[in-house]
């Protein structure tokens, strides 16, 4: 390698070293949450909003049956002739779970069933802009 080429490489490396080490991705993350109690047979849209300066990167939800204080549903037994079938009925039916249009929160749309009220907690995972 020529002496001029080595010098150019050294200058390029020195220039790179002087560039700020600020990453091109989020430097902090937070989880925002919103809880709403839903009466029996009620549809609702619940959104957890990110704080100012943050964008949503993901989200989810937790449902609680307000009677049993658990996250499950009701187990129902149906007994047709010579059979015993069990199936679970959730207390909150979630229709969709997605980021809001602005990208600043996570939105859940759902309804409670006719058995018990429910508490729906929506979570948004947010990254700094």
C-alpha positions in Angstrom: 0.0 0.0 0.0 1.3 3.5 -0.9 2.2 5.9 1.8 -0.5 8.4 0.6 -3.2 5.7 0.9 -2.2 4.9 4.5 -2.4 8.5 5.4 -5.9 8.8 3.8 -7.1 5.8 5.7 -5.7 7.2 8.9 -7.5 10.6 8.3 -10.7 8.8 7.5 -10.5 6.8 10.7 -9.8 9.9 12.7 -12.8 11.6 11.1 -15.0 8.7 12.0 -13.8 8.7 15.6 -14.7 12.3 16.0 -18.3 11.7 15.0 -20.7 11.6 17.9 -21.5 8.1 19.1 -25.2 8.9 19.3 -27.1 5.8 18.1 -29.6 6.1 15.3 -32.2 4.2 17.3 -34.2 4.8 20.5 -32.3 5.6 23.6 -35.0 4.9 26.1 -38.2 2.8 26.3 -41.2 3.1 28.6 -44.4 1.1 29.0 -47.6 3.0 29.2 -50.8 1.5 30.5 -54.5 2.4 30.7 -57.2 0.4 32.5 -60.9 0.5 31.9 -63.7 -1.4 33.6 -66.3 -2.7 31.2 -69.8 -3.5 32.4 -71.6 -6.7 31.1 -72.4 -6.7 27.3 -70.4 -3.5 26.7 -68.2 -2.7 23.7 -65.3 -0.3 24.2 -62.1 1.0 22.6 -59.3 1.5 25.0 -55.9 3.2 24.1 -52.7 3.4 26.1 -50.9 6.5 25.0 -47.1 7.0 24.8 -45.7 10.1 26.6 -44.7 13.1 24.4 -41.6 12.4 22.4 -42.2 8.7 22.2 -43.6 6.4 19.5 -45.3 3.1 20.0 -43.3 0.0 19.0 -45.7 -2.7 20.3 -48.5 -3.4 22.7 -50.9 -5.8 24.2 -53.6 -6.2 26.9 -54.6 -8.1 30.0 -58.2 -9.0 30.8 -59.5 -9.6 34.3 -62.9 -11.0 35.2 -64.3 -8.7 37.8 -66.2 -11.5 39.5 -63.6 -14.2 39.8 -60.6 -11.7 39.7 -58.7 -13.8 37.2 -57.7 -13.5 33.6 -59.6 -16.5 32.4 -63.1 -17.0 31.2 -65.9 -19.3 32.1 -65.6 -23.1 31.4 -68.9 -24.4 30.1 -69.9 -28.0 29.9 -72.3 -29.2 27.2 -73.6 -32.7 27.5 -75.1 -33.9 24.2 -76.1 -37.6 24.3 -73.2 -39.7 25.4 -70.7 -36.8 25.4 -69.3 -34.2 27.7 -67.7 -31.2 26.0 -65.9 -28.3 27.7 -65.0 -25.0 26.2 -63.9 -21.7 27.6 -65.7 -18.4 27.1 -63.5 -15.4 27.6 -64.9 -12.5 29.6 -63.6 -9.9 27.2 -63.6 -10.6 23.5 -60.9 -8.7 21.8 -61.8 -7.7 18.2 -58.5 -6.1 17.3 -55.3 -5.0 18.9 -53.1 -2.5 17.0 -51.2 0.8 17.0 -53.3 3.9 16.8 -53.3 5.8 13.5 -50.8 8.4 14.8 -48.3 5.8 16.0 -48.5 7.3 19.5 -50.3 4.5 21.4 -51.8 1.0 21.3 -55.5 0.5 20.9 -57.7 -2.5 21.8 -61.4 -2.9 20.7 -63.5 -5.5 22.4 -66.6 -6.3 24.3 -67.5 -8.1 27.5 -69.8 -11.1 27.4 -73.2 -11.5 29.0 -71.8 -13.3 32.1 -69.6 -10.9 34.0 -68.1 -7.4 33.8 -64.4 -7.2 33.0 -61.4 -5.0 33.4 -59.2 -4.4 30.4 -55.7 -3.1 30.7 -54.0 -1.9 27.5 -50.2 -1.7 27.3 -48.1 0.4 24.9 -44.4 -0.2 24.5 -42.9 3.2 23.6 -39.5 4.2 22.3 -38.0 7.7 22.4 -38.1 9.6 19.1 
